[in-house]
C-alpha cells in the first residue's frame, strides 16, 4: 500500500511543474525576419523584422551581428535639412511590452556593411541579436527578391526564453 501514496505524491509534484514553467516563458520575439536580394558586387544590404515583447518589463536591442557582413549596425532614417539620411542608432532600441518595434525599409533596419557574398533570393542567413536582458538570440533572415516590401512575410518566427 505504500506504493499508492508515493505515486500520488509523484503525480501531484508533476502537476505543480507546468505553472512554474509557464511563468518563465516570457520572451522577446522576432518575426518576419527578411532581407532584400542584392545585385552582384553590392557592398551593403539590410535586414528587417518585427520585435515584440510579452514580458512584464522593457528590454533593449543593443546590437546585431552576422557572418554575411564585416559590420552590422542598427540604423534608422532621419530627415535632415530636407534630405533623408541613414544614421546609426546609438545605445540600441527599446522593446516595450505590448508595443511592436517594426524594422522596415525607410525606417529602423539592421544595416549589413561590407557584404561577404551576394544576397540571393531564397537563401537564408543568421543574425545574432543581442538584448540587454534576453542576451543573444539567433534568428534566420530569408532573402526576398528585389522590390519586395516585406508586408507579405508571415513566417520566420523565432523567439527566446
PyMOL commands that set and color helices and strands:
alter all, ss='L'
color gray80, all
select helices_A, chain A and resi 2-23
alter helices_A, ss='H'
color red, helices_A
select strands_A, chain A and resi 28-36+44-53+59-65+69-80+83-88+93-95+101-103+109-115+124-131+135-144+158-159
alter strands_A, ss='S'
color yellow, strands_A
deselect
rebuild
show_as cartoon
